[in-house]
Amino acid sequence: MGRVLIFLSQTLQGTVSRPFFLKNVLKQMEQIGVNSIPVVLTTALSTGMVLALQSYTGFKRFGAESLIGTVVSLSMTRELGPVLTGLMVAGRAGAAMAAELGTMRVTEQIDALATLATNPMKYLVVPRFIASTIMMFFLTVLGMIIGIAGGYFVGVKILGTNPVTYINQSIDNTEVTDIWYGLLKSLVFGAVVGLIGCYKGFNTDGGAEGVGKATTGAVVVSCMLILILDYFLSALLW
């Protein structure tokens, strides 16, 4: 735990001190964010559609089908949007960060950077940390929109819910704070994925086997922290 906090401290210091490797940040934003769009949108779309379908089945017993929009909207903005996006990015980008940095560590490329008077933390870790935090925010926005759209498609086009009622219920019962708190979660989850992925990769040892363990550990720890922090953030914010 102490080593992780020290690693976090060094990373945060690197975000506000020169030099700034902007090209590295932009490259990582593409690798972490842009390349994760398909898996995030697929997950969000299917989740919104299933959520609408299951909500309709339950509410139909009580004649409350009009509440489908509320359930989908609140679920995607408060919980499922940021959490599922975080888990998907952890599984894809978090693993990639750990594997890439782990390979660089065991092949002594990181040590070579240090001998060339280049700070490995600034050059390798900080760009990934910044990119992960920023892109998680935008991926969550996309996930929320697509998830709600998927719920609307199922609720209105397939199940026959009144579209005006669906939209009005969604708008009336979803506050701006619900959206912003969900996006605040996404920033925290993005920082977690970036931190753990880089920490595991940066501290890899044991050759190819060590890289595999670091990659697995990065995904498992990131996912566990996302789920744990989600509870505490929900309890704190709402």
PyMOL commands that set and color helices and strands:
alter all, ss='L'
color gray80, all
select helices_A, chain A and resi 2-15+22-32+34-62+65-106+109-115+120-158+163-173+176-202+207-237
alter helices_A, ss='H'
color red, helices_A
deselect
rebuild
show_as cartoon
